Each structure stands twice: as structure tokens, then as C-alpha cells.
Amino acid sequence: MRLAPVSAFLFAAALAASAAEPLSPRLVCDDTPFDFGERPNTGAVEHDFLLRNEGKLSAEITNVRSSCGCTVATMSGAERVIRPGGTGTVHVVFSLAGRTGPQNKVVTVESNDPHRRSLALQLVGTAVQPVTANPPAVLFSSVPPDAGVREKAIVLSANEPFRVFSAESASAAFALRRAEDDPDGDADAHRWIVSFDPREADADGAGRFRSAVDFATSAGPLHVAIAGSFAQTGGGR
């Protein structure tokens, strides 16, 4: 069978292109970056990234590593060799504990793909604090060492009704109690009073002190920092 000149030319070009294309793996991932949206910072984000080998040789995964200790990436040994047309899964767990605001974490997959030795798998989103404090930190400044007990209020709030189960101080210098107008049951805001006894406070050499109070609520835990300084006196403290 003889090919027409045009057909013969196209056939030869296709053979040439096929011969020029190297026999190699080509690792791709379609769902990166993965946007997890807004999540409470009391939990974790879990996601499975699906890797696909679009090459003509098997892809060998040599290493899977994360950008920080808050992110754990795992891949089974059986899936670390992906045949042409096959797939493998990288399971990622990103802890949001204590984080707030925009988040951007990267897991790097290293392989024998000559086109891209390192494939970046990205998680993006926002960690939100379910319950917040106003003020976010309590400051007692320029307090005379022999002053009486000082008090300040903290208002806890959330987007939906919640309960406060307990409130604990890290220092004997601070005590907490519910404000008289604070509800015992579900509410979207709770008011607490922090009492400071300067005679019980441990200050550093510069006359400053730091502590914290922790609230356990049905919306999640809340950590509120406390800081301050003592008033300068002629004889020191």
C-alpha cells in the first residue's frame, strides 16, 4: 500500500515525534493548592493528595517531607512506585492548634521525574479562633508593689452561644471570677473579672511580670496573656 505524499509526511512526523519523546516518568497532581477555607484552630486539616504518573516509565518516590513540624505527610511503601497511568496518595495532616489567620503549608515530594525532581503540594486556608477575648491581653502597668488588689474585666465572645466551663490562672497573683452580670448558661458573650494582687507577683530584674489565664469553653480553649510592670520607687523592690 502506497501512502499519498501528504499522508506519508504526517506519518513520518508522528514517528519522529514519538521517537523524540523521552521514556521517563512524569508526576503530576491536579488538586494543589488545596484550599481548606476557614477552620477552627482547635483541630487539624486532613487531605489526600492524588499523584498521577503521566509518563512512560514508573515514577519512584524517594522522599516526602513537610515544611514544618505542624504538618505530617505519609505515603505507603507500596505506593512509592507508581506505574505509567497509575496513581498514589500522599496523606497530609496539618495541625491548626494555636494558629490564627492565613496559613500556607507545603509538602515536597521528591522523585525520579527528570522534568520536576520536586513536586510541591500546598495547603492554604485560614485558621480562626472560635472564642476570643476583649482585650486580647490584660495589662497592669506601673503598679505600686504595695498597692491593693487591682481588677480588670475580660469579655469572651463567639459567633454562637457557648459555655465557660473553667478559668485557671498560671500564677497565685491572679484570681478569676464571673462578673455579676455574666450568665451561667449558654451565651454569645461572657464577662470575667481578673484580680491582681501585686504582693504575690514575681517580677524580673526590670520590675516586669508575665503570666496567663486559660479558659475552657464549649467553643474551644482560650489562652489570655497577662503582663505588667511595677512603679519605680526610690528604694527599689
N, C-alpha and C positions, 0 to 999 in steps of 0.2 A: 504493500500500500504506500503510495507516494503522498506526502503532505504538500499542500499548497504552500507557496513561499511564505505567506504571512503566518500561516499556522506553524510552519517549521521554525520560523523566527521566534514566535511566542513560546513554543515548546523548548527551544534551546535556552531562552532566557529563564524559564522556570527552572530548568535543570541547573543552570548556573547559580541562580539564587539559592536553590536548595543546597547545592554543594558549598556555597559561601557561608551559609548559616552554621555557626559552630555547634558541635554537640556538647551541650553544657546544661546545668540546672538553671532555673530562673524562678526565684522565690518571690511571691507577691502576697500582699494582704490588703483586702478591699475595705475593711472596716477600721482603718486608722486614719485620723484620730477618732477614738471613741469618746463621745460626749455624754457624760453621765448626768448632766443637768445640775440641779440643786439637791444636795443630800445633807441630812443632819450630821454634825461632826461627832456623833456618838457611836457611829458604826463604821462599816467598811464598804468599799465598792468591789464587786467581783465581776470579772468579764473573761470570756473565752475568745481569744483572737484566732481566727481560722487562717492558717497558712496554706497556700496552694503552689504546687510546682508546675509552672507552665513551660519548663524546659524539656530537653530530650534525654537528660541523664538524671539520676537520682540526686536529690538535694540532701546533704548531710549537715545537720545542725550540730555545730561544735560547741556553742556556748549560748546560754540565755542569762542575761544579767539585768538588774534594775538600777535606776539612778539613785536610789536611797533605801535605807533600811525599812522605811514605812511601806515599801512595795515589794511583794514577794511574787516571783514568776516561776512557774513549774511547767515541765514538759516531760512526758513519759519517755522512757528509753526506746520503746517500740516505735514511737512517732518521730524520733530524731532522724530517721532516714525516710524521706518522702519520695516515692517513685514518680516518674513523669505522669502528670494528670492526677496525682494523689494529693491528699491534704493531711495536715497535722494541726494540733491545737496547743496553744500556749495559754495556760490558766493564770490569771493575774488577780491578786488580792491587794488592794490599796487601802490602808487604814487611815481614816479621817480623824481619828482621836486627837483632840486638841487643836485642830486646824480650822482656820476661818478664811473666807474669801476665795478668789480664783485659785485653782490647782492645775498643775501641769506636770505629769509624771511620764517618764519614758522607760520602756523595756527594750533592750537591744538584743536582737537575735543575730548571732554570727554563724555563717555557713560557708560552704564551698562554692557559692554562686559567684562566678567571676565578674558579673555585672554589678553586683552590690554585695560586698562581703558582710556589711552590717545593715540589718533592716530594723528601723525604729518603729516600735509600737507605742502609740501615745494615748494617754488618758487625760481628758480635760473636763473641767466642771467647776462647781462652786460648793465649798463646804460652809454650811450655815450653823450658827449656834441656836438651837431650838429655844432656849431660855436665856435672856440677857439681863444685865444689871445696870441700873442707873443710880449713881455713877458707875462706870465700869471698874473703877478702882477707888478705894477710900483713902483720903489723905488727912492726917492730923499733923499740921505744921506748927513749928515754933511753940511747942507745948512746954510750959514750965515743969521741971522734974517733980515738983511738989504740988502740982495742980490737982484739983479734984477730978473725978471721973468725967470724961467728955463723951458726948454721944453724937452719932450721925446716923442718918437713915439710908437704907438701900431699898430700892424698888425693883423687884424681879418681875419680868413680864415675858409673855409669849404670844404667839399668834392665835392660840386657842386655850381654853381653860386647862389649868394644871393644878397639882397639889405640891406643897413643900413638905417632905417627909422629915427632914432633919437639917440642922445647921450646926457645923462644928468649926471651932477656932483652932488654929495651929499654935496659939500662944495663950498663956494664962492672963495676959494683959488685956485680952479682948473677950467680951461676952456678947451673946446674941439673944434677942427675944423678939417675938412678934409684936408689931405695933398694935395698939388697942383697936385700930380700925381694920386690922388685917383679917380676912376671912380664914376660917379653919379648913373649909372645903375647897371645891374647885373654883378657880377664878383665873382671869387672864392677867392679873397683876397682884402681887403680894408685897407688903411693906414690912421690913425688918429694921430693928434698931441695933447698931453696933456700939457697945460701950467700951471705952478705952480707959484703963487705969494706968497712968504713966509710972506709978511706983512699981509695977510688975513688968515693965517693958525692958528688954535687953537691947541696949544701943551699941553701935560700933564706936570706934575711936573718934569719929566725927560727930557723934551725937545723933546719928540717924538709926532708924529701926525699920524692919520689914517683917511682914507676916502675911497671913491669908486666912480666909474663911471659905469653907466648902459647903455648898447646899446640895442636898439630894432631893430631886423633884421627879414627878412623873413624866416630865418632858425631857429629862436628862440631867446630868450633873452640871454644876456651875462653880467655877473657881474665881473668887474675887480677891485681888491683891490688896494689901493694906501697907501703907508706908507713911513715914513722917519724920519729924526731927524735933529735938528739944531746943528750947530757947537758950541762947548763950547767957551764962551767968558769970559774974566776976570770979567766983571760986571754982568754976567748972562743975563737973558732976562726978 
